[in-house]
Amino acid sequence: MPLAAGSGYSLRMLFLASRSPRRQQLLAQLGYRFAVLDVEVPEQRLEGESCLDYVRRVAREKAGAGLLQVAAVPGAVVIGADTEVVLEDTVFGKPTSAEEAAAMLRRLSGREHEVISVVWAVSAGGERCAVCRSRVRFAPLSEALIEAYVATGEPFGKAGAYAVQGRAAAFIEWLAGSYSGVMGLPLHETAGLLAACGLPPLASWKETGSASA
């Protein structure tokens, strides 16, 4: 489980710059103990910015905003991540209304799209980045199914208006890449970044005496 801010970590103090319960769950799955930081970063694609550069920039800004909050913590390492759904050079962020959610799902229906997830690990000593790109194909979705799914409320707060780990799993015909990356935090890439920062998962398992914090 995440720790309250200020809790100790014997190797280095790890922070997650995200309020997403999915990212918190995934990072805890790796066996790390960490504190959660509340950061606010504008998620607006710049003119001429590629989809990948946009996701990379937002993830870096989240990590950087988090690092500013814990600059006084010796050895602090901050994880920042962003995940977006991309179709034909259009970034599908989080829907702001039922109408927008339904429109996104109509465009994704029966088609293959990309999910880009970028993770940054930043500290006073430097920063590292990992990119995870996955492909997802939706089955054709009827209007009745789209309406029923939007009514569950699950699309809100989710890039592309769907949760791969939720009811929308029934929509997915095919997925190539990282399931955890589509959820919001690619575990293989994140573990590699943290190991490079001196935080290998096996060390945290040994310290806590279990495979989860």
C-alpha positions in Angstrom: 0.0 0.0 0.0 1.1 3.6 -0.4 2.6 5.3 2.6 1.5 8.6 4.0 3.9 11.4 2.9 6.8 11.6 5.2 7.0 7.9 6.0 10.5 6.4 5.8 12.1 4.2 3.2 15.4 2.8 4.1 16.9 2.8 0.6 15.5 6.0 -1.0 12.2 7.7 -0.6 9.8 6.9 -3.5 6.9 9.2 -4.5 4.2 8.7 -7.1 3.0 12.0 -8.6 -0.5 10.8 -9.4 -3.9 10.6 -7.7 -4.9 7.7 -10.0 -5.9 4.7 -7.9 -5.0 2.5 -10.9 -1.4 3.7 -10.9 -1.2 3.4 -7.1 -2.4 -0.2 -7.4 0.1 -1.1 -10.1 3.1 0.5 -8.4 2.2 -1.3 -5.2 1.9 -4.6 -7.2 5.7 -4.3 -7.9 6.3 -4.4 -4.1 7.3 -0.8 -3.6 6.4 1.4 -0.6 5.7 4.9 -1.7 3.9 8.2 -0.9 1.4 9.8 -3.2 1.7 13.4 -4.3 -1.2 15.5 -5.6 0.0 17.4 -8.7 -2.0 19.6 -11.1 -0.6 19.8 -14.7 -2.4 21.2 -17.7 -3.1 18.4 -20.2 -3.4 20.4 -23.4 -1.6 19.4 -26.6 0.5 22.1 -28.2 0.1 23.2 -31.8 2.4 21.0 -33.9 3.2 18.7 -31.1 3.3 15.0 -31.9 1.2 12.6 -29.9 4.3 11.0 -28.4 5.9 14.3 -27.6 2.7 15.4 -25.9 2.4 12.3 -23.7 6.2 12.5 -22.9 5.9 16.2 -21.9 2.9 15.8 -19.7 4.4 12.9 -17.9 7.6 14.8 -17.3 5.7 17.9 -16.0 3.9 15.7 -13.5 7.1 14.2 -12.3 8.8 17.6 -12.1 5.9 19.1 -10.2 6.1 16.3 -7.8 9.8 16.7 -7.3 9.3 20.4 -6.4 7.1 19.3 -3.6 9.7 17.0 -2.1 12.9 18.8 -2.9 13.9 18.8 0.8 13.6 15.0 1.1 17.1 13.4 0.8 17.3 10.9 -2.0 13.7 11.4 -3.2 12.7 9.7 -6.4 9.5 10.8 -8.1 7.5 8.7 -10.6 5.3 10.7 -13.1 3.3 9.0 -15.8 0.8 9.8 -18.5 -1.3 7.5 -20.7 -3.3 8.5 -23.8 -5.4 6.8 -26.4 -4.4 7.8 -30.0 -6.4 7.3 -33.2 -5.4 8.8 -36.5 -3.2 11.5 -34.8 -6.0 12.4 -32.4 -5.3 12.2 -28.7 -8.4 10.9 -26.8 -8.0 12.2 -23.3 -10.5 11.9 -20.4 -14.1 12.7 -21.5 -15.7 15.6 -19.8 -19.3 14.6 -20.5 -21.4 11.6 -21.4 -21.8 12.9 -24.9 -18.0 13.2 -25.3 -17.5 9.7 -23.9 -20.0 8.2 -26.3 -18.4 10.0 -29.2 -15.0 8.6 -28.4 -16.4 5.1 -28.1 -18.1 5.4 -31.5 -14.8 6.4 -33.1 -13.0 3.5 -31.4 -15.7 1.0 -32.3 -14.5 -1.8 -34.6 -11.1 -0.2 -35.0 -7.5 -0.5 -33.9 -5.9 2.3 -31.9 -2.7 3.0 -30.0 -2.2 3.5 -26.3 0.9 5.5 -25.4 2.2 5.4 -21.8 5.2 7.3 -20.7 6.9 7.1 -17.3 9.6 9.4 -15.9 11.7 8.8 -12.8 13.2 12.0 -11.6 15.4 13.0 -8.7 17.9 15.6 -7.7 20.6 13.5 -9.3 19.0 13.1 -12.7 16.0 11.8 -14.7 15.1 8.8 -16.8 12.2 8.1 -19.2 10.6 5.0 -20.6 8.0 4.8 -23.4 5.5 2.0 -23.8 3.3 1.8 -27.0 0.5 -0.8 -27.2 -2.1 -1.6 -29.9 -5.7 -2.3 -29.0 -8.6 -3.4 -31.3 -12.2 -2.9 -30.3 -15.1 -5.1 -31.5 -17.9 -3.2 -33.2 -20.0 -1.5 -30.5 -23.8 -0.9 -30.9 -25.3 2.3 -29.8 -27.2 0.5 -27.1 -24.0 -1.0 -25.7 -22.2 2.4 -25.8 -25.1 4.1 -24.0 -25.2 1.4 -21.3 -21.5 1.5 -20.8 -21.4 5.3 -20.5 -24.3 5.1 -18.0 -22.1 3.0 -15.7 -19.8 6.0 -15.2 -16.7 3.9 -15.9 -15.5 6.0 -18.9 -15.0 9.1 -16.8 -11.4 9.7 -15.7 -10.2 7.3 -18.3 -8.2 8.2 -21.4 -10.3 7.1 -24.4 -13.4 6.7 -22.3 -12.7 3.1 -21.3 -11.1 1.0 -18.6 -9.3 -2.1 -19.9 -9.5 -3.6 -16.4 -13.2 -2.9 -16.1 -16.3 -3.6 -18.1 -14.7 -2.5 -21.3 -12.6 -5.6 -21.3 -15.5 -7.2 -23.1 -15.0 -4.7 -26.0 -11.3 -5.7 -26.7 -10.8 -8.3 -29.5 -7.0 -8.0 -29.5 -4.2 -6.3 -27.5 -0.5 -6.2 -28.4 1.9 -4.7 -25.9 1.5 -4.0 -22.2 -1.8 -4.6 -20.4 -0.5 -2.6 -17.4 0.6 0.2 -19.8 -3.0 0.4 -21.2 -4.2 0.6 -17.6 -1.9 3.6 -16.9 1.5 2.4 -15.7 3.6 -0.1 -17.7 5.1 -2.4 -15.0 8.2 -3.7 -16.9 9.3 -0.2 -17.9 8.6 1.3 -14.4 10.5 -1.5 -12.7 13.5 -0.9 -15.0 13.5 2.8 -14.3 13.4 2.3 -10.6 16.1 -0.3 -10.6 18.3 2.2 -12.5 17.6 4.6 -9.6 18.8 2.1 -7.1 15.3 0.8 -6.2 15.1 -2.8 -7.6 11.8 -4.5 -6.8 13.4 -7.6 -5.3 15.1 -5.5 -2.7 11.8 -4.0 -1.6 10.2 -7.4 -1.4 13.0 -8.6 0.8 12.7 -5.6 3.0 8.9 -5.8 3.5 8.9 -9.6 3.7 6.2 -9.9 1.0 5.6 -9.3 -2.7 3.4 -6.3 -2.0 3.8 -3.3 0.2 
